[in-house]
Amino acid sequence: MSKPEGIVEAVGASVANKGMLLGASTGFVGWLSQVNWIGFIGVALAALGFLVNTWFQIRKDRRESRESEARIAALKEQCRP
């Protein structure tokens, strides 16, 4: 994995988590104030944050799987006589 890709993924996951928190907070404030459009915006932000976070987690899992397979192949290669 290259460093810029790791930085992008770390920042993306952080922004997605903050987006989910912001969306949930906005939705709660909208619900408390009984202003429907604020609640809808909050739910939309939370859903968007969840989707972005899920996408970054899937990418992370795939990357870690590839790295693990490469490590296993290197170890198998070292063990061959």
N, C-alpha and C positions, 0 to 999 in steps of 0.2 A: 504494500500500500504506500502510495506517495503521501508526503506530509500535507500538501494542500488539500488532498481529498479528505484526510482525517480531520483537518481543521474545519472544512466545510460541513462535514457530518456532525462534528461536535457543536458547531454554532447552530446548525439546522435543528438538531435535537433540542438544544437549549431554547431556541426561539419557539419551537413547537410546544414545549412544556409551558413556557410563559404564556403563549397564546391560549392554551387550554385553561390556565388559571384565570387569565383576563376574561375569557369568554364566560367561564362559570361565574365569576364575580359579577360581570355585567348582567348576566341572566338573572342572578339572584337580586341585584339592585332593581332591575326591571320588574321582577315579580313583586318585590316589596313596595315599589312605588306605583304599581299597577299601570305602568306605561308599557303597552304591548310591544311597541317597536323596539324598545331597549331590550326587552326580554328576547325577542326574536334575533336581534343582533348578537346578543350574548350566546344564545344557543348555536348560532351559525359560527361564531368565532371558536367556541369550544369544539364543535364538530370538525372544523377545518384544522385546528390544532391537533386533534386526535388523529385525523387522516395523515397529516404531515409526520407526526411522531411515529405512526405505524409504518409509513414508508421508509423512514430513516432506520427504524429497528429491523425491518426486513433486509435492507442493504447491509446493515451491520452484521446480521446473522449470516448472510451469504458470504461476506468478506471473511469473517472468522472461520467459516467452514472451509473456504478455499485455502486459507492460511494453515489450518489444521491438517488438511490433506497434504499440503506441500511439506509440512514438518514431518508427517508420518512417512511420506515417500523418501525424504532425506534420511530419516533414521533407518528405514529398510535398506536403503542403498549402503549405508555405513555397516550394516550387519552382514551383508553378503561377503562371502570369502573370496 
